[in-house]
């Protein structure tokens, strides 16, 4: 790991100022992705601005319309939260599939979204549920938030504060995990919302999570695994690596989507 | 260099550290508490698991400066004097180790499982919960047995294990 200057931010304003002052600064929350990347020297920030001591960023609130989760909420907290289990049980289940128990005690919702790892779980949930990412500057719809591999539309001095997930009628997430890294080889989040059906895929895309409009249209007509009969996603443009070929991932998208619909129907 | 203060195994400690110092390095190299191991250094293996403010974390994936003000518990702080903790004793009784390298992390994770899941643990639960702890001797069978026995012993105040001593 290269040298950096460590700053423990006590508030969002201070953190924002530090980001503005140091061009090569990065935010650290759980650090479960960033610290490993710094060890490999794939990331070498000049300054680390630690958000962990900032108050009020880890609440979880369930209203009649939405589940609002603070950016600093740990995966372990989301997994066992009664509010999440009541409001969007699929999201609680998803949080329990991230990494391992010790990683889940540190990793955060905001960190996962900001990192936008193409095999991370939360991006699929945010897209499928039509989440809104609330930052220190604005509210960003999930559809506009992700901008390619490890990229988002967040500005250099912009900090996620919370994420609002509108309550779906039904939802489920199915994940085919790499047994070693526990990242998704393919994960599919399906949400039946009051106005539409959304299907979002993580792990498979060469440039991050994506939606599958063809699946969505079919499920909109009939929310059943059978509605996907004969439908598939093309392998072209999907990720291909030592873990799985693009063809295999394309196949898994169909399998996981069908399973997710079946699970959502309970 | 930034200063960091924390409580480790009930004792207040303070030191100046390079910002890059990982919590595991701080524990092993600054405090000389070498019971916490480094297996992979890539947050896969769990040999470095310690408790920070009551929850299990991988101390190779946390900076020492991030533990400012925290209560840290390592394997050295688990026993009471000469008497092993019931979970440690269960590993001894059930031969829950081969080379022993992963054992401190296994025990710290086991204590965290008991905290979250209680004292009656089935094999399936234990195996799922151990997904972040690797044993390269592949000795999982006895580790699972040890954790189930240790969890029960913690509930019962450990009479069976005491009798066996």
Interface residues (C-beta under 8 A of the other chain):
Chain A: X1 X2 X3 X4 X5 X6 X8 X28 X31 X32 X35 X36 X39 X48 X50 X52 X53 X76 X99 X100 X101 X102 X103 X105 X106 X180 X181 X182
Chain B: X2 X18 X19 X20 X22 X41 X42 X43 X44 X46 X49 X55 X56 X57 X58 X61 X62 X63 X65 X66 X68 X109 X112 X113 X116 X129 X131 X132 X133
